[in-house]
Amino acid sequence: MKPVIEVKDLSKWFGEVVAVNNLSATVGPGVTGLLGPNGAGKTTLLKLTLGLYAPSRGRIAVLGGPPRNNLPVLRRIGYCPEADKFYDNMSGYEFVYWMNRFWGMARAAAKQAAQEACAVMKMTDRMHDPIDTYSRGMRQRIKVAQALALDPDVLLLDEPMAGLDPEGREELFALIRRLGDAGKTVVVSTHVLYEAERVTNTVLLLHKGCILAEGDVRQIRDLIDEHPHAITVGCARPHAVADHFIPEPSTLGIEFSDATVTIRTSDPNGAYQRLNDLVLDQGLGITGLTCPDDNLQSVFDYLVQ
Amino acid sequence: MPIYRQTYRSFEGTAPGRFRWLTVAKQELRLLNRNRIFLALLLLGYIHFFFRVLQVLAADMIMTDPHNPLTAHLRHVALLAVNKEMIFDFLRLQAPMTFLMSIYVGAGMICEDARNNLLEVYFSKPLRWLDYVIGKIVAVLVVGMLFTAVQALLLTVLHNFLASDWTTLRTSYWWPLSIVGFSLVLTLPCALGVLASSALSSTRRYAAIAVFIVLFTDLVVGRTLPLLMHERSYAIIAFPLALNRIGEALFLKRRPLFGLSWEWSALYIAVVCVVLLWIICRKVRRAEIAL
């Protein structure tokens, strides 16, 4: 059971700038979110995975082999770059077609794969128009199409949702999830945490070239014991709810806003049990219960503090 | 950490072909084929060829016809003779057009790929930097050959086709080799120079300007150095003269431009080509690892 992407003590520096710092991680089949703010080293890590960069130190293996100048490995990787500049005098279909040809497809296969990839990305109607007439979202679709056309085992998507309209995003979310369910290894790099949440629970959190955390979002959250867990309760009498939590030693803070109260506690299970008791025993009408900490933004905020 | 239940299958696809560079060259040529300015320039480059065709027709059809009243007049016009000197002159006169076309075609080839971040897309495919470099050079070379070797070979074929006996073939059987050789000598340094400039520049325009500046400086130095040093051999520094010297040697033309042998010109051109190739390879490889 080898991981598809295996990184061991990997470092990459450009002059005095360390982009990736002594990073060790593994990525298996399914969708993995590569998260981090701008400059965290996400794109550098993707380019190391593609063999576009040579590691300054350490090693990286993709599908069991080093990716750099390894043509059999590169044939099984699809890459959607972040930048969206192309030959403007080329149509979207031609771009995908030529990328297929570079990949090694014969002419007929390249044509068919280009048409199918454009259809998957809903670009069939406009695929023969010049790229310079495309909107940013259309360019994004074509970029993803050229990565998908090869039917790769490993798909590296660098900010794939950038510029897409809401409908396009939802379609791409669904597509990425489908590919992950089909056993493909999909790495989605993004700094928008919501996007990663929509496609996967498995994340690699990068910050200043280092891995802050990896694994399931909730598991990561559970590991951060020293941070309070926030529970937001919507009800008509928030002060009544607060009265029951104030005496508890596990309660670390209480905040009020319009018809809601946010309780910060070091004992989330106890807090949920107490809320149950309030509803059942005292008939407290709770209109909403949310856990603002159970998302990547809060996890990330905690980790980078 | 999640438990990986799936593993990857072993590689089952066919190995990438040997001629990956051919796809790069084809892509460039296909794009050029749709460029109207390129097609217009291509036609312009064939005007000279058209007049040379008329010359061949005049020499081989009119001058050999004893009943034609023009024969007596034309026979004394040495300029109309179709011989190795004529082919050499044709290629020599095509050199400026070849140079301009190489600039038009090649100036943006590498810098625009780099500027549009296409190199990372290319190299994410099973494509090595060497395939990329060879493909680009071949694309510019093919365009250069369209203006030199192809046209000169067509003239040679026409000349032999119109000949009444085998004498013409016996005297011109070696021309194709010289034509291809001299065409390569004319086009390869052009292609390498333009692509090196493209690799070093950020835009097509800067690349073209840089090539013109380098060539102009070379010509000025090549003209002034012999005067300053009182030695004609220094004229070899002027690159077009060095190219012509090779052409003269290939077409067995006995007209030494300067005292230096053609071997020195060939060495000079070879060194320049190697330096230009090194620049292209270095820049493309650097782009590969440090985009």
Chai-1 contact restraints between the chains, C-beta under 6 A:
chainA,res_idxA,chainB,res_idxB,connection_type,confidence,min_distance_angstrom,max_distance_angstrom,comment,restraint_id
A,M1,B,Y4,contact,1.0,0.0,6.0,A-B,restraint_1
A,M1,B,T7,contact,1.0,0.0,6.0,A-B,restraint_2
A,V4,B,Y8,contact,1.0,0.0,6.0,A-B,restraint_3
A,G28,B,Y4,contact,1.0,0.0,6.0,A-B,restraint_4
A,P29,B,Q6,contact,1.0,0.0,6.0,A-B,restraint_5
A,L50,B,S124,contact,1.0,0.0,6.0,A-B,restraint_6
A,L52,B,E120,contact,1.0,0.0,6.0,A-B,restraint_7
A,L52,B,F123,contact,1.0,0.0,6.0,A-B,restraint_8
A,Y53,B,I289,contact,1.0,0.0,6.0,A-B,restraint_9
A,A54,B,I289,contact,1.0,0.0,6.0,A-B,restraint_10
A,L63,B,Y8,contact,1.0,0.0,6.0,A-B,restraint_11
A,L71,B,P16,contact,1.0,0.0,6.0,A-B,restraint_12
A,L71,B,P126,contact,1.0,0.0,6.0,A-B,restraint_13
A,P72,B,F11,contact,1.0,0.0,6.0,A-B,restraint_14
A,L74,B,P126,contact,1.0,0.0,6.0,A-B,restraint_15
A,R75,B,G13,contact,1.0,0.0,6.0,A-B,restraint_16
A,R75,B,P126,contact,1.0,0.0,6.0,A-B,restraint_17
A,Y79,B,S124,contact,1.0,0.0,6.0,A-B,restraint_18
A,P81,B,E120,contact,1.0,0.0,6.0,A-B,restraint_19
A,P81,B,V121,contact,1.0,0.0,6.0,A-B,restraint_20
A,A83,B,N117,contact,1.0,0.0,6.0,A-B,restraint_21
A,K85,B,N116,contact,1.0,0.0,6.0,A-B,restraint_22
A,K85,B,N117,contact,1.0,0.0,6.0,A-B,restraint_23
A,W98,B,Q27,contact,1.0,0.0,6.0,A-B,restraint_24
A,R101,B,T23,contact,1.0,0.0,6.0,A-B,restraint_25
A,F102,B,T23,contact,1.0,0.0,6.0,A-B,restraint_26
A,F102,B,K125,contact,1.0,0.0,6.0,A-B,restraint_27
A,F102,B,L127,contact,1.0,0.0,6.0,A-B,restraint_28
A,W103,B,K125,contact,1.0,0.0,6.0,A-B,restraint_29
A,G104,B,P16,contact,1.0,0.0,6.0,A-B,restraint_30
A,G104,B,P126,contact,1.0,0.0,6.0,A-B,restraint_31
A,D153,B,Y8,contact,1.0,0.0,6.0,A-B,restraint_32
A,G183,B,Q6,contact,1.0,0.0,6.0,A-B,restraint_33
A,T202,B,P2,contact,1.0,0.0,6.0,A-B,restraint_34
A,G215,B,M1,contact,1.0,0.0,6.0,A-B,restraint_35
